[in-house]
Amino acid sequence: MTVQVKRIYEKSAKSDGKRVLVDGIWPRGVSKEEANLDEWLKEIAPSDDLRKWFDHDPDKFDSFKKKYKEELQSDEEQKKAYSELQKMIQKEDVTLLTATKEEEYNHAQVLKSLL
């Protein structure tokens, strides 16, 4: 099955498959109806400390990926959410949704590469 990443502000499409928000906080200016999502796995988002440290700085991205992978393997809630995501992908196409403006250097892209 395929995995893609989209901003939650983009229109949904039939090709999206299951739409999963992977941010820890609800995106500004988006109602639940407008989001048109199937699931919100907020537990899979990076910790606040890691997110603030990274701040979408491309120079920190390699270190961020490593630290985020470590979190996904050690934090119980993140581990459980990641396992749920893996199960979804075995059954159907999945679109990981995020509100971040930075489309290349973000946690959703890290998740996509891991899956």
Secondary structure, DSSP 8 states (H G I E B T S, - for coil): --EEEEETTS---GGG-EEEE--SS--TT--HHHH--SEE-GGGS--HHHHHHHTT-GGGHHHHHHHHHHHHHH-HHHHHHHHHHHHHHHHS-EEEEE--S-SSSSHHHHHHHH-
